[in-house]
């Protein structure tokens, strides 16, 4: 049995909450971090991902988006422009008001993978 489902190897791990800024490997098991070490044996996982030359960080928060795509001016497709760039939580800054919020929840917030708040 493998110790990790996957390993992200050789990336620059930056996590200000834990004071990390170093070249490290990250083990993942059942969707959660199972190890953060200088080097994890790739034989201990089913899959490995090479993060050399890349930054590995916890999900980012974008405090100002407009995510009611195709309804509100300046709005963007949230999964593409947020999740695709490491943003896992976004705050919509006024794409909908009290009269249109139910539609915003049904057609925008509930349709994306990341957490969107308004």
Secondary structure, DSSP 4 states (H G I P E B T S, - for coil): --SEEEEEEEEEEEEGGGTEEEEEEEEEETTEEEEEES---GGGEEEEEE-TTSEEESPEEEEEE---TTTSTT---HHHHTGGGTEEEEEE-SS--TTTHHHHHHHTGGGSSSEEE-
